[in-house]
Amino acid sequence: MSEPLLLGIEIGGTKIQLCVGTAGGAIVARERFTVDLGRGADGIRDEIARRAPALCRRFDTRAVGAGFGGPVHSAAGRTITSHQVSGWDDFPLRDWLAERLGLPAHVENDSNLAGWAEYRLGAGRGTRCMVYANIGSGIGGCIVLGGALFNGQGFGAGEIGHTRVPFAGGGDEALERVASAWAFERRLRERYPMAPGAPLSELCGGDREAIDGARAAEAARRGDTFVLAAFREEAEAVGIALANVATLLCPEVIAVGGGLSLAGDVLFTPLAAALEARVIGAFRGAYRVVPAALGEDVVICGALLLAAGDVRVL
């Protein structure tokens, strides 16, 4: 008997994905669109309401799971807020989805689902304790303890992006504000000298507004010293936060996902060094810092597991 098909939805600050697939992470259909910040949450809901019913009918899906980019009241199925997109404050997303799709619906924070997917299907398989962090439009986190998703009081936990780190200029700031992919790209657009012949300048055709994480990573691989320094600065901030988490939890694996994680070694090499320099000495060498194995499907895989009822919460 083939596995039942489910609908997984990723609601982020930059992209929205609707995927039909199985709890094992096999995806058979996908629709993706970009968030229009001007339309806010209403625009996102309009697009989901337009696209999702046809997908569910076409593939006879049995349930829907949604990963939301912000804190969620899990038991009530309500979004608490979004730090990137307006219009999500105290919204009954679970009931809204169930009403429009006529299916059992479940809602959880996107980073929690991503971390759970990595634990079940990806880099965290076989561990007792793992931590997941994503570096995208925001920075989120997930903690898996003893084979269960740790969800605090039911409003979320592991909010790594809202821990405080020292940063250039003195003082401290929330990690998300200084080290999200948006913040990283914004600093490069503001500061990059755009010198003729410099790798990032060439990749962007001299257009400062074309600077993004993917072009920055390629420029770093080509030896752009300014961009390499920017990645080291990024790694220092994230490394401080992750070293504190590792010191508290002593995880076996720290998996890092999100758009900026696709930069590869130009981020992970200085990140591992920054973390290792700050974690308690007794834990050095006891953990691995790795890219999320599920790549850009990590939230979707978690949403499919959620739809299947395959999420164990502590």
N, C-alpha and C positions, 0 to 999 in steps of 0.2 A: 504494500500500500504506500503510495507516495505521500510525502509530508504535506500537511495543509498549508495553503498560501495565506500570507498575512500582509498587512500594510504597515510599513514603517515610515514615520514622518520625522524629518529633522528640521527644526525651526531655529535658525541661527541669526546672528546679527548681520550676516552678509549674504548667505545662500539658504534656500529652502530646497529640500529634497523629499520626494515621495517615491518610495520604492516598494514594489511587491516582491516578496521573497519568503524564505523559510527560516525557521528558528536556527538552523545551522549556518545561516549567513549566505545562502545561495540566492542571488538576486536575479529575477526574471524580467523585470520591467522597471524603468526609472524615468521620472520627470524631475527637472531641476529648473529653478528660476532664481533670479537675483532679487534681494530685498530692495524695495523702493522706500528709502527712509522718509521721503515726503508724504507717502501714504500711510506710513506707520503700520500698526497691527491690523487695522481695517483692510489695508491692501493685501497683507499676507493671508488673512482669513478669506477674503474674496477669492484669491487664487486657489487656495486649498479647496474651498467649496465648489469651485468650477472644475477642478481637475480630478479630485479624489473619487467622487462617486463613479465616474466612468471607469477608472482603474479597478475599483472594487467589483463592479458588475462584470467587467471583462474577465477577471481572473477568479471570481467567486471567493474573495478573501473572507476569512473567518473572524478576524479581530484586527484592531488597530492599536499600535503603540506609538507614542510621540515623545521625542526628546526635545525639550524646550531650553533655549539659551538664557536661562536665568533661574532664580530660586523658585521652587515649586512646593506647594502644600500637597504632599503626595497622597495622603489619605482622602483629601477632599477633591483631588484632581484639578486644583486651581493654580494658575500662575500667580506668583506674588508680585513680581515686577520684572522688567528687562532693563539692563543697563545700557543697551544699544538702541532699542527700538521703542518708541512711545506707544502707549495704548494697551499695554498688557497688564496693568495693575489690577490685581484681584479678579482675574478673568476665569470663568468656569470652563476651561479648555476640554476637559474630559467629557463633560455633558454636551458641550457644543459639538464635538466630534461624533459622539454616539447618536445624537439627534440627526445630524446631517447624513451619516453613513449607515445608520441602522445596524450598527455592530457594537460589540463590547469594546470599550475604549479604555486606554490606560495612559497616564502621563507621568513623566519623571524629568528631572533636570538632565540636560544633554550630556554634561560631563560625567554624571553618575552612570548614565547608560553606556557611554564610551568606555569608561573604566571597567564596568562589568563585562562588556563585550571583549575587552582585552584579556580579562581574567578567564572568561569561559572559552574564548575562541582564538586568542592572540598571544601576546607576549607574556601574559601572566599565568598561562596554563601551568598547573602543578604547584603553584605557590600557596603559602598560607597567608602572607601579607604582601600586598602590592599597592602602589600609589600610581595614579594616572594624573597627568596634567596636560592641558591643551593650551597652545599659544596661537590664538586666532584673533578674531575681532575683539574678543575678551580673553581672559585667562581663567579657566575653571579647573577643578580638581575632583578626584574621587579616591576614596579609601576602601579597600577590601580587606577585611579582617576575618581570619578563621573561616574563609570560604563564604562570607556574606558581605553584602554592600552595607557599609556603615552610613546611616542616614540621620544621625543625631536624634532630634526630637520629631523628625518627620518633615522638617523644612529644608533639609539639605545639610551637608557637612563637607569638610575638605575644601573650603573656599580659598584655595591657595592664592588666587588672584587678588583677594582683598586683605591678605597679610601685608605688613608694612616692611619696606626695605629702604636703606639709605640710597640716595641717588645723587648724581652730579649737582653741585650747587649747594649741598648741605641739606640737613633735615632728612625727613623720611616721607615716603609716599606709598600709596597702595600699588602693589606690583602691577596690576592690570593697567594702571594709568601710565606707567613708564615702560612697560615691556610687552604689551599686547602687540600683535602684528600691526594694528593701526598706529600705535604709538611709535613703533620702530620705523615704519614707512614715513610717518609724518616728520620725524627728526631728520631722516635722510633727505626728504624734499626740502626741508628748511636749511640744512647745513652743507649738503654736498656741494663741492666747489665747481662741478661741471667743467673741469678743465679739458681742453681739446685733447683727444687721444686717450683719456682715462676710460677704463673699461665700462663703468656704469653710464658715463656720458654717452659713449658710443651705443650701448645697448638701448638707451632711451632716445636715441636720435637727437640728443641735446635738449629734450623736453623734460624739464624738472617734474612736471605733473605725471609723467609716465613711470616714475620710479615706483616699484612695488617689491614685495618680498622675493618673488621668483627672479626678477632681474638683478636684485641685490645679491642673491645667492650665486648667480652665474658670474657676476662681476667679482665677487670674493674668490670664486674658484679660478678666475683669471688673474688673481693677484692684486686686485684693487686695494691698496693699503688703507684708504679711508673707510671703505666698506668692511674690511676685515676688522678694523678697530671698532666699528659700530656693532658688529656681531660679538666681539669680546665684551663690550659694554652691556649688550643685551644678556649675554651668558652670565655675567657677574650678578646682575639683578635677579635673574631666575635662579641661579645657583645658590644665592643666599637663602631664598625662600625654600628651595628644595632641601638644602642642608638642614634647615630647622625642622622640616617635616621628617626627614630621614633620622634625625637625632631623636625625635619624639617616638617614632614608630618602628624603626629598624626594619624597613621592608626588604624583601628579597629582590624586587624589581621596581624600578621607577620608569614607567612608560610615558613618553612625551609625544603628543599628537598635535593636531591643528595645522593650519596653513603654513606657519613659519617653520614647523618641524621638518617640512619637505626640503629645507635648505641643506639638510644632511650634515656632513662632517664640519662644515664651516661654522655651524652652531653647536653640534654635539661635542666636538673636541674641547673647545673652551668651556662649555657647560659642565662636562665631567670634571674638568680641572678645578673649576670654581667650587663645585659641590664638594669634591674630595678635600679641598683646602680648608673647608669650614665644618664638615661633619665631625662629630665626636670621634676621637681617634680609635676607640674600641670597635667602631662600626666600619672603618675604612676597609674596602675590599669585600664587605659582606653583602653588597647589593650591586645590581647592574642598572645602568642608565641606558635605555634603548628607545629607538623610534617605535611608535605604535605600529604593530604588525598589520593592522587592518586598514591603515592609510586613511583615505578620505571617506571610507565606508564605515568608520568606527562607530559613529553615532547611530547610523542606520542599522547596523548589526545589533546594537543594544536595543533599539526600538523594536526590532523584530523579536528579540528575546523577551522583551516586556510584553508584547502582544501575545506571545505564546504562554505567558505566565511563568517564564523561566528566569525570574529574578528573585534571589533570596536576600531579604533585608534583615539586618541586625538591628 
